[in-house]
């Protein structure tokens, strides 16, 4: 039974990877649509619910592991070419370090592929399916009293580079605020989430029309 569940989980992860590759290469077929949601999300949706917003965390979460791979590979190349002294022992040690860094990157990438921030018209959900299923769910209209966010950017000569944003959902029951970090395109996402969390308040487009 456990082996069967593990095989299903691996198959879902491979399907996620294949979908991401198709999106990157612009090879999506007619069955893919902007409303596409992975199977792991449907496990937690109520019969009357539909995922309105489904995003993964910003790829910047992979930067620590990617940086370790780059650093280990660079030092290994310099050591193997003789530009850095140390002999065979250093090369062997750096090889082990590079292997460990690559394993960490693969682990981080698989976790990133299976970590979602989901908004329906009823709930806000943070879903993580690997290595174990974790669900954090908050009802929007009942438990969210305020929404704040912060957009992190790196200024460069040719323009700002977005590093994602952190959203803070303050509950109406006085509990500890829910903080979700490293979400992509936070400016646009904030408007969409705000409209779903506070449907009784005017949306930006409606304000523009009134003016």
TATAZI-V692060 format. One record per residue. N is the residue number from 1. RES is the residue in one small letter. PSI is psi in radians with two decimals (999 if undefined). Layout:
BEGIN
n = {N,N}
res = {RES,RES}
psi = {PSI,PSI}
END
This chain:
BEGIN
n = {1,2,3,4,5,6,7,8,9,10,11,12,13,14,15,16,17,18,19,20,21,22,23,24,25,26,27,28,29,30,31,32,33,34,35,36,37,38,39,40,41,42,43,44,45,46,47,48,49,50,51,52,53,54,55,56,57,58,59,60,61,62,63,64,65,66,67,68,69,70,71,72,73,74,75,76,77,78,79,80,81,82,83,84,85,86,87,88,89,90,91,92,93,94,95,96,97,98,99,100,101,102,103,104,105,106,107,108,109,110,111,112,113,114,115,116,117,118,119,120,121,122,123,124,125,126,127,128,129,130,131,132,133,134,135,136,137,138,139,140,141,142,143,144,145,146,147,148,149,150,151,152,153,154,155,156,157,158,159,160,161,162,163,164,165,166,167,168,169,170,171,172,173,174,175,176,177,178,179,180,181,182,183,184,185,186,187,188,189,190,191,192,193,194,195,196,197,198,199,200,201,202,203,204,205,206,207,208,209,210,211}
res = {x,x,x,x,x,x,x,x,x,x,x,x,x,x,x,x,x,x,x,x,x,x,x,x,x,x,x,x,x,x,x,x,x,x,x,x,x,x,x,x,x,x,x,x,x,x,x,x,x,x,x,x,x,x,x,x,x,x,x,x,x,x,x,x,x,x,x,x,x,x,x,x,x,x,x,x,x,x,x,x,x,x,x,x,x,x,x,x,x,x,x,x,x,x,x,x,x,x,x,x,x,x,x,x,x,x,x,x,x,x,x,x,x,x,x,x,x,x,x,x,x,x,x,x,x,x,x,x,x,x,x,x,x,x,x,x,x,x,x,x,x,x,x,x,x,x,x,x,x,x,x,x,x,x,x,x,x,x,x,x,x,x,x,x,x,x,x,x,x,x,x,x,x,x,x,x,x,x,x,x,x,x,x,x,x,x,x,x,x,x,x,x,x,x,x,x,x,x,x,x,x,x,x,x,x,x,x,x,x,x,x}
psi = {-0.78,-0.69,-0.70,-0.76,-0.67,-0.71,-0.71,-0.71,-0.75,-0.71,-0.70,-0.71,-0.72,-0.64,-0.67,-0.78,-0.78,-0.69,-0.77,-0.69,-0.72,-0.66,-0.73,-0.71,0.02,0.79,0.35,2.45,-3.00,-0.29,-0.30,2.49,2.89,-0.38,0.20,2.32,2.30,2.79,-0.55,-0.48,-0.67,-0.34,-0.48,-0.02,2.44,2.78,-0.58,0.02,2.64,2.36,2.08,-0.74,2.22,1.98,2.65,2.93,2.80,2.42,-0.17,-0.34,-0.31,-0.11,-0.65,-0.80,-0.72,-0.66,-0.68,-0.69,-0.77,-0.77,-0.80,-0.72,-0.67,-0.84,-0.62,-0.73,-0.74,-0.70,-0.72,-0.52,-0.09,0.03,-0.40,2.20,2.89,-0.38,-2.87,-0.55,-0.72,-0.72,-0.75,-0.75,-0.73,-0.55,-0.75,-0.72,-0.72,-0.71,-0.75,-0.69,-0.71,-0.72,-0.70,-0.72,-0.74,-0.77,-0.81,-0.68,-0.72,-0.72,-0.70,-0.69,-0.42,0.43,2.08,2.60,2.07,2.38,2.22,-3.07,-0.11,-0.67,2.76,2.28,2.44,2.02,2.26,2.13,-0.24,2.38,-0.22,2.57,2.25,2.28,2.22,2.07,2.40,2.29,2.22,-0.98,-0.29,-0.58,-0.11,2.02,-0.44,2.67,2.18,2.70,2.79,2.24,2.13,2.21,2.67,1.99,2.27,2.81,-0.59,0.09,2.94,2.51,2.15,2.34,0.34,-3.10,2.81,2.20,2.39,2.03,2.05,2.21,2.68,-0.17,0.17,0.11,3.00,2.33,2.55,2.16,2.18,2.07,2.78,0.89,2.47,2.85,1.13,-0.53,-0.86,-0.71,-0.64,-0.79,-0.74,-0.78,-0.70,-0.72,-0.61,-0.65,-0.57,1.22,-0.32,-0.23,2.61,2.43,2.82,-0.73,-0.64,-0.67,-0.71,-0.69,-0.67,-0.59,999}
END
